[in-house]
Amino acid sequence: MFQKLDLFLIFSVDSMMDTNLQKDDLTGTIKFIPPLYKQRYQFIKDLVIKYKPKKVADLGCADCTLLWMLKFCKCIEVLAGLDIRENVMKEKMHMLSPLPADYLQPSERSLTVTLHHGSVAHKDPCMLGFDLVTCIELVEHLETAELEKFPEVVFGFMAPAMVVISTPNSEFNPLLPGVTLFRHSDHKFEWDRAQFQSWAVAAATRYDYTVEFTGLGTPPPGTENVGFCTQIGVFVRKYPKNGETINSEKHTEHAYKTVNFCCFWVCHNVKYFGVLHIIKVFKAVYPSLKDEKYLQNAVVSEVLFGADIIKRQLLGNFKPECKEHSDGIEPKLKFQPFKYFMTCSKNVSLAVTEKLAADRSMEPFIDGNTVYIPLAKIFSIPKVNQLCGTFEKLSKLIAGKVALSSDGSAVVVTIEYENEEQEN
């Protein structure tokens, strides 16, 4: 869980941005480098890196850029986005889908990304259980009725460990050429610092949160009194919910729903206070080694790769002799001393051969055209050991997928000789 925020850390973010402000003397335009929206996303990413939440929800996710950035944070296992604008989410949702490389090399963590079409003014069980909820430049787009419900939904119902809310600072507006009332035509209001802090403190007090304030976008020299261009409130819940982050309050009706399919859009009929809505939802489930199917594929691949290397090492310590036959030339292995202890004899019975393989202290050996590699040797391969954890799990995962001796104690690899003289 999160701990109380370090104010020095928060403000040190902005202390490094004083030199990232540029003013065009010809147009009077203020430019932030990097752009302010990127600074806001980076602010969230830095918090995620520091506090390592497993479940993060972005309310007002818009084009999903923040979700895309956060999906690379290895601590996160669940990402959810919510927005009222379905078309904006739909245009960019492909960014959240797994890539072919994700299937070729599954991650050790699980990751599920879900997009919901709906309003932040409605409670829905699918938005419960999050460690961190972000509301980046969202509240100023809410109607009065929605804004009144917002604290109860986010702090009362969702009750995450941490909430980050950013909103424009209206005191900065006179420094922005062309801004007369609000910065965006869809803004319903814009708060100054006193208004935002009053609202935030009231919400924090009511729902048992602490709140600390910072911002992004340092004003030009001589205008420091206006404050940051973007003001930010970081809310931290005072008390854990009985040791759990999941809100146990039960609701029978969903405001928005999901389905258990990867990268899929579906339609649902859902009622918002008696009004019928069509809800479209996106869900991407990333391949993970926590899924036994992907774990088995990875283990089998590593076992076969490791077995092939061991086979080549063994064969590298033998040199072939050629004996002519009427039907061609047959290579024959001749023993040469090497670092591994091996047995090589065509006169040894299969039962004796497999008895030797069953001894886990034995090193790999060759019998005729077959290499026997004890599972203990395979299990000692670092990657195999890391993936399986136990010898028993290794045996279970490769059963039926890798050729084994009859008692299952050794991997069996057939030696295939290339007849170079015949090819020539």
C-alpha positions as CSV (number, residue, x, y, z in Angstrom):
1,M,0.0,0.0,0.0
2,F,0.9,3.6,-0.4
3,Q,2.5,5.7,2.3
4,K,2.1,9.4,3.0
5,L,3.5,11.4,0.2
6,D,6.9,13.1,0.5
7,L,6.3,16.8,-0.2
8,F,9.9,17.4,-1.1
9,L,9.6,14.7,-3.8
10,I,6.5,16.2,-5.3
11,F,7.8,19.8,-5.5
12,S,11.3,18.7,-6.6
13,V,9.6,17.5,-9.9
14,D,8.6,21.1,-10.7
15,S,11.9,22.6,-9.4
16,M,13.5,21.0,-12.4
17,M,11.0,22.5,-14.9
18,D,11.9,26.1,-14.4
19,T,14.1,26.0,-17.5
20,N,11.4,24.2,-19.5
21,L,9.3,27.3,-20.1
22,Q,9.8,29.3,-23.3
23,K,8.1,32.5,-24.3
24,D,7.9,33.6,-27.9
25,D,8.6,37.4,-27.8
26,L,6.9,37.9,-31.2
27,T,3.6,36.2,-30.4
28,G,3.7,36.3,-26.6
29,T,2.9,32.5,-26.6
30,I,4.1,30.5,-23.6
31,K,5.4,27.0,-24.4
32,F,6.2,24.3,-22.0
33,I,8.9,21.8,-23.0
34,P,8.0,19.0,-22.8
35,P,4.3,19.9,-23.4
36,L,2.3,20.2,-20.3
37,Y,0.1,17.2,-21.1
38,K,3.3,15.0,-21.2
39,Q,4.4,16.5,-17.9
40,R,1.1,15.5,-16.4
41,Y,1.5,11.9,-17.6
42,Q,5.0,11.7,-16.4
43,F,4.0,13.0,-13.0
44,I,1.6,10.0,-12.8
45,K,4.2,7.6,-14.1
46,D,6.7,8.8,-11.5
47,L,4.1,8.1,-8.7
48,V,3.5,4.7,-10.1
49,I,7.2,3.9,-10.2
50,K,7.6,5.1,-6.6
51,Y,4.5,3.5,-5.0
52,K,4.0,0.5,-7.3
53,P,0.3,0.1,-7.4
54,K,-1.0,-3.1,-8.9
55,K,-4.4,-1.8,-10.1
56,V,-4.8,1.6,-11.7
57,A,-7.9,3.3,-13.2
58,D,-7.8,6.4,-15.3
59,L,-11.1,8.3,-15.2
60,G,-11.6,10.5,-18.3
61,C,-9.0,8.4,-20.2
62,A,-9.8,10.0,-23.6
63,D,-7.3,8.8,-26.2
64,C,-5.7,6.2,-23.8
65,T,-2.3,7.8,-23.9
66,L,-1.7,7.6,-20.1
67,L,-2.9,4.0,-20.1
68,W,-0.5,3.2,-22.9
69,M,2.4,4.7,-20.9
70,L,1.4,2.8,-17.7
71,K,1.1,-0.6,-19.4
72,F,4.9,-0.7,-19.5
73,C,5.2,-0.3,-15.7
74,K,6.0,-3.9,-14.5
75,C,4.2,-3.4,-11.1
76,I,0.8,-2.9,-12.8
77,E,-1.5,-5.9,-13.3
78,V,-4.8,-4.3,-14.0
79,L,-5.4,-1.1,-16.0
80,A,-8.9,0.4,-16.5
81,G,-10.0,3.4,-18.4
82,L,-13.4,5.2,-18.3
83,D,-14.7,7.9,-20.6
84,I,-18.0,9.2,-21.8
85,R,-16.7,9.7,-25.3
86,E,-16.8,6.3,-26.9
87,N,-15.5,7.5,-30.3
88,V,-12.3,8.9,-28.8
89,M,-11.5,5.7,-27.0
90,K,-12.3,3.6,-30.0
91,E,-9.9,5.5,-32.3
92,K,-6.9,4.7,-30.0
93,M,-7.8,1.4,-28.3
94,H,-5.5,-0.6,-30.6
95,M,-2.6,0.9,-28.7
96,L,-3.6,-1.2,-25.7
97,S,-3.6,-4.5,-27.5
98,P,-0.8,-7.1,-27.1
99,L,1.8,-7.2,-29.8
100,P,3.2,-10.4,-31.5
101,A,6.3,-10.0,-29.3
102,D,4.1,-10.3,-26.2
103,Y,3.1,-13.8,-27.3
104,L,6.6,-14.8,-28.3
105,Q,8.0,-13.8,-24.9
106,P,5.2,-13.7,-22.3
107,S,5.8,-11.5,-19.3
108,E,6.1,-12.9,-15.8
109,R,3.3,-10.6,-14.6
110,S,-0.3,-10.7,-15.7
111,L,-1.8,-7.6,-17.3
112,T,-5.4,-6.9,-18.2
113,V,-6.5,-3.6,-19.8
114,T,-10.1,-2.7,-19.9
115,L,-11.9,0.4,-21.4
116,H,-15.4,1.3,-20.1
117,H,-17.8,3.7,-21.8
118,G,-19.7,5.5,-19.1
119,S,-19.9,8.5,-16.7
120,V,-17.9,9.1,-13.6
121,A,-21.1,10.1,-11.9
122,H,-22.3,6.4,-11.8
123,K,-21.2,3.7,-9.4
124,D,-20.3,0.3,-10.9
125,P,-18.7,-2.7,-9.2
126,C,-16.2,-3.1,-12.1
127,M,-14.5,0.1,-10.9
128,L,-13.8,-1.3,-7.4
129,G,-10.5,-2.5,-5.9
130,F,-8.1,0.0,-7.4
131,D,-4.9,1.1,-5.7
132,L,-4.6,4.3,-7.7
133,V,-7.3,6.4,-9.5
134,T,-6.2,9.3,-11.8
135,C,-8.4,12.1,-13.0
136,I,-6.3,14.2,-15.3
137,E,-8.0,17.4,-16.5
138,L,-11.4,15.8,-15.9
139,V,-13.4,17.6,-13.2
140,E,-13.6,20.9,-15.2
141,H,-15.6,19.0,-17.9
142,L,-18.3,17.8,-15.4
143,E,-21.7,19.4,-15.2
144,T,-22.8,20.6,-11.8
145,A,-24.9,17.5,-11.1
146,E,-22.0,15.2,-12.1
147,L,-19.5,17.2,-10.0
148,E,-21.7,16.9,-6.9
149,K,-21.8,13.1,-7.3
150,F,-18.1,12.8,-8.2
151,P,-16.6,12.8,-4.6
152,E,-19.0,10.1,-3.4
153,V,-18.3,7.9,-6.4
154,V,-14.5,8.2,-6.3
155,F,-13.7,8.6,-2.6
156,G,-16.7,7.0,-1.1
157,F,-17.5,4.1,-3.4
158,M,-14.3,3.3,-5.3
159,A,-12.2,4.3,-2.2
160,P,-8.7,3.7,-3.7
161,A,-5.6,4.1,-1.7
162,M,-4.5,7.1,-3.7
163,V,-6.3,9.6,-6.0
164,V,-4.6,12.2,-8.2
165,I,-6.7,15.0,-9.6
166,S,-5.3,17.7,-11.9
167,T,-7.3,20.7,-13.2
168,P,-6.4,24.1,-14.8
169,N,-5.4,27.0,-12.5
170,S,-7.6,29.9,-13.7
171,E,-5.1,32.4,-12.1
172,F,-2.6,31.4,-14.9
173,N,-5.1,32.2,-17.7
174,P,-4.1,35.9,-18.2
175,L,-0.7,34.6,-19.2
176,L,-2.2,32.5,-22.0
177,P,-2.9,34.7,-25.1
178,G,-6.4,34.1,-26.6
179,V,-7.9,32.7,-23.4
180,T,-10.8,34.9,-22.4
181,L,-13.0,32.8,-20.1
182,F,-11.9,29.1,-20.2
183,R,-9.1,27.3,-21.9
184,H,-11.4,24.8,-23.7
185,S,-14.9,25.2,-25.0
186,D,-16.1,22.1,-23.1
187,H,-14.9,23.4,-19.7
188,K,-17.9,24.1,-17.4
189,F,-15.7,26.0,-14.9
190,E,-12.1,26.6,-14.0
191,W,-11.0,27.0,-10.4
192,D,-8.4,29.2,-8.9
193,R,-6.1,27.7,-6.3
194,A,-8.3,28.7,-3.3
195,Q,-11.4,27.2,-4.9
196,F,-9.7,23.9,-5.9
197,Q,-8.1,23.5,-2.5
198,S,-11.3,24.3,-0.7
199,W,-13.2,21.7,-2.7
200,A,-10.4,19.1,-2.3
201,V,-10.0,19.6,1.5
202,A,-13.8,19.2,2.0
203,A,-13.8,15.9,0.0
204,A,-10.7,14.6,1.8
205,T,-12.1,15.4,5.2
206,R,-15.5,13.8,4.5
207,Y,-14.0,10.5,3.2
208,D,-11.0,10.2,5.4
209,Y,-8.2,11.1,3.0
210,T,-5.3,13.5,3.4
211,V,-4.6,15.8,0.5
212,E,-1.4,17.7,-0.6
213,F,-1.1,20.2,-3.4
214,T,1.4,20.8,-6.1
215,G,1.4,21.6,-9.8
216,L,3.0,21.6,-13.2
217,G,3.9,24.5,-15.5
218,T,6.0,27.1,-13.7
219,P,5.0,30.7,-14.6
220,P,7.5,33.1,-16.2
221,P,9.8,35.1,-13.9
222,G,8.0,37.9,-12.2
223,T,4.6,36.2,-12.3
224,E,5.3,33.5,-9.7
225,N,2.3,34.8,-7.7
226,V,-0.2,33.1,-10.2
227,G,1.0,29.6,-9.3
228,F,1.4,26.6,-11.6
229,C,-0.5,26.4,-14.9
230,T,-1.9,23.0,-13.8
231,Q,-2.8,22.5,-10.2
232,I,-2.7,19.0,-8.7
233,G,-4.2,17.4,-5.6
234,V,-2.8,14.1,-4.4
235,F,-5.2,12.3,-2.0
236,V,-4.1,9.4,0.2
237,R,-6.6,7.3,2.1
238,K,-5.9,7.5,5.9
239,Y,-7.0,4.0,6.9
240,P,-7.0,0.7,5.0
241,K,-10.3,-0.9,4.4
242,N,-10.0,-3.9,6.8
243,G,-6.7,-4.9,5.1
244,E,-8.3,-4.9,1.7
245,T,-8.5,-2.5,-1.2
246,I,-11.7,-4.1,-2.5
247,N,-14.9,-2.2,-1.6
248,S,-17.4,-4.9,-0.4
249,E,-20.5,-2.8,-1.0
250,K,-22.8,-4.8,-3.3
251,H,-24.6,-3.4,-6.3
252,T,-26.9,-5.5,-8.5
253,E,-27.0,-3.2,-11.5
254,H,-23.9,-2.4,-13.6
255,A,-23.5,1.0,-15.2
256,Y,-21.0,-0.5,-17.7
257,K,-20.0,-4.1,-18.3
258,T,-17.0,-6.1,-19.6
259,V,-16.6,-9.5,-21.3
260,N,-13.9,-12.1,-20.8
261,F,-12.5,-12.0,-24.3
262,C,-9.2,-10.5,-25.5
263,C,-9.3,-7.4,-27.6
264,F,-13.0,-7.5,-28.2
265,W,-15.8,-4.9,-28.5
266,V,-19.3,-5.8,-27.5
267,C,-22.6,-4.0,-27.0
268,H,-24.7,-4.2,-23.8
269,N,-28.0,-2.7,-22.9
270,V,-27.5,-0.9,-19.6
271,K,-29.9,1.4,-17.7
272,Y,-28.7,4.7,-16.3
273,F,-31.5,5.7,-13.9
274,G,-34.1,4.3,-16.2
275,V,-32.5,5.5,-19.5
276,L,-31.4,2.8,-21.9
277,H,-27.8,3.1,-23.1
278,I,-25.6,1.1,-25.5
279,I,-22.3,0.4,-23.8
280,K,-19.2,-0.7,-25.7
281,V,-16.3,-2.2,-23.9
282,F,-12.7,-3.2,-24.8
283,K,-10.7,-5.7,-23.0
284,A,-7.1,-7.0,-23.6
285,V,-5.6,-9.8,-21.7
286,Y,-1.9,-10.0,-22.1
287,P,-0.1,-13.4,-22.3
288,S,1.5,-14.2,-19.0
289,L,3.7,-16.9,-17.5
290,K,1.1,-17.0,-14.7
291,D,-1.1,-18.7,-17.3
292,E,0.0,-22.4,-17.3
293,K,-0.5,-22.6,-21.1
294,Y,2.1,-19.9,-21.7
295,L,4.3,-21.1,-18.9
296,Q,4.3,-24.6,-20.4
297,N,5.2,-23.3,-23.9
298,A,8.1,-21.3,-22.4
299,V,9.4,-24.2,-20.3
300,V,9.2,-26.7,-23.2
301,S,11.1,-24.2,-25.4
302,E,13.8,-23.8,-22.8
303,V,14.1,-27.5,-22.2
304,L,14.5,-28.3,-25.9
305,F,17.0,-25.5,-26.4
306,G,19.0,-26.5,-23.3
307,A,18.9,-30.2,-24.3
308,D,20.2,-29.3,-27.8
309,I,23.1,-27.4,-26.4
310,I,24.0,-30.3,-24.0
311,K,23.8,-32.7,-26.9
312,R,26.1,-30.6,-29.0
313,Q,28.6,-30.3,-26.1
314,L,28.6,-34.1,-25.8
315,L,29.1,-34.7,-29.5
316,G,31.9,-32.1,-29.6
317,N,33.9,-34.5,-27.4
318,F,33.5,-37.4,-29.9
319,K,35.1,-37.7,-33.3
320,P,33.4,-39.8,-36.0
321,E,35.0,-42.7,-37.8
322,C,33.6,-43.8,-41.1
323,K,33.0,-47.4,-42.0
324,E,32.1,-48.3,-45.5
325,H,28.9,-50.3,-46.1
326,S,27.4,-51.5,-49.3
327,D,24.6,-49.0,-48.9
328,G,26.9,-46.0,-48.2
329,I,28.9,-44.6,-45.3
330,E,27.8,-45.0,-41.7
331,P,29.3,-42.6,-39.1
332,K,30.4,-44.3,-35.9
333,L,31.2,-42.5,-32.7
334,K,34.5,-43.0,-31.1
335,F,34.9,-42.2,-27.3
336,Q,37.1,-39.2,-26.5
337,P,37.8,-38.1,-22.8
338,F,35.9,-35.0,-21.8
339,K,34.7,-33.1,-18.7
340,Y,31.3,-35.0,-18.5
341,F,31.1,-38.5,-17.2
342,M,29.4,-40.5,-20.0
343,T,28.6,-44.1,-20.9
344,C,28.6,-45.2,-24.5
345,S,27.9,-48.7,-25.4
346,K,25.6,-50.4,-27.9
347,N,25.8,-53.6,-25.8
348,V,24.0,-52.1,-22.8
349,S,20.4,-53.1,-22.6
350,L,17.6,-50.4,-22.7
351,A,16.7,-51.3,-19.1
352,V,20.3,-50.7,-17.9
353,T,20.5,-47.5,-20.0
354,E,17.4,-46.1,-18.4
355,K,18.5,-47.2,-15.0
356,L,21.6,-45.1,-15.4
357,A,19.5,-42.2,-16.6
358,A,17.3,-42.6,-13.5
359,D,20.3,-41.8,-11.3
360,R,20.0,-38.0,-11.0
361,S,23.6,-37.7,-10.0
362,M,24.6,-39.0,-13.4
363,E,25.8,-36.7,-16.1
364,P,24.3,-36.9,-19.7
365,F,25.4,-39.9,-21.7
366,I,25.1,-41.3,-25.2
367,D,23.8,-44.8,-26.1
368,G,24.1,-45.5,-29.8
369,N,22.2,-42.7,-31.6
370,T,20.4,-41.5,-28.5
371,V,21.4,-38.9,-25.9
372,Y,20.0,-39.2,-22.4
373,I,20.0,-36.1,-20.3
374,P,18.8,-36.5,-16.7
375,L,16.0,-34.1,-15.7
376,A,18.2,-33.0,-12.8
377,K,20.6,-31.7,-15.4
378,I,17.8,-30.0,-17.2
379,F,16.5,-28.5,-14.0
380,S,19.9,-27.0,-13.3
381,I,19.6,-24.8,-16.3
382,P,19.0,-21.3,-14.8
383,K,16.1,-20.3,-17.0
384,V,14.3,-23.6,-16.5
385,N,14.9,-23.5,-12.8
386,Q,13.5,-19.9,-12.6
387,L,10.4,-20.8,-14.7
388,C,9.5,-24.0,-12.8
389,G,10.6,-23.5,-9.3
390,T,10.4,-27.1,-8.4
391,F,11.6,-30.4,-10.0
392,E,8.1,-31.8,-9.8
393,K,6.6,-28.9,-11.7
394,L,9.2,-29.3,-14.4
395,S,8.2,-33.0,-14.8
396,K,4.5,-32.0,-15.0
397,L,5.0,-29.3,-17.5
398,I,7.1,-31.3,-20.0
399,A,5.1,-34.5,-19.7
400,G,3.7,-35.3,-23.2
401,K,5.5,-32.4,-24.7
402,V,9.2,-33.6,-24.6
403,A,10.5,-37.0,-25.4
404,L,11.4,-38.8,-22.1
405,S,12.8,-42.1,-21.1
406,S,10.2,-44.7,-20.1
407,D,10.4,-43.9,-16.4
408,G,10.4,-40.1,-17.2
409,S,13.7,-39.5,-15.5
410,A,15.6,-38.2,-18.5
411,V,15.1,-36.2,-21.7
412,V,15.8,-38.3,-24.8
413,V,17.3,-36.7,-27.8
414,T,18.0,-38.6,-31.1
415,I,21.3,-37.9,-32.9
416,E,20.9,-37.2,-36.5
417,Y,24.0,-37.5,-38.7
418,E,24.5,-35.7,-41.9
419,N,26.3,-37.8,-44.5
420,E,28.5,-35.1,-46.0
421,E,30.2,-37.5,-48.5
422,Q,27.0,-38.5,-50.0
423,E,25.9,-34.9,-50.3
424,N,29.1,-34.2,-52.2
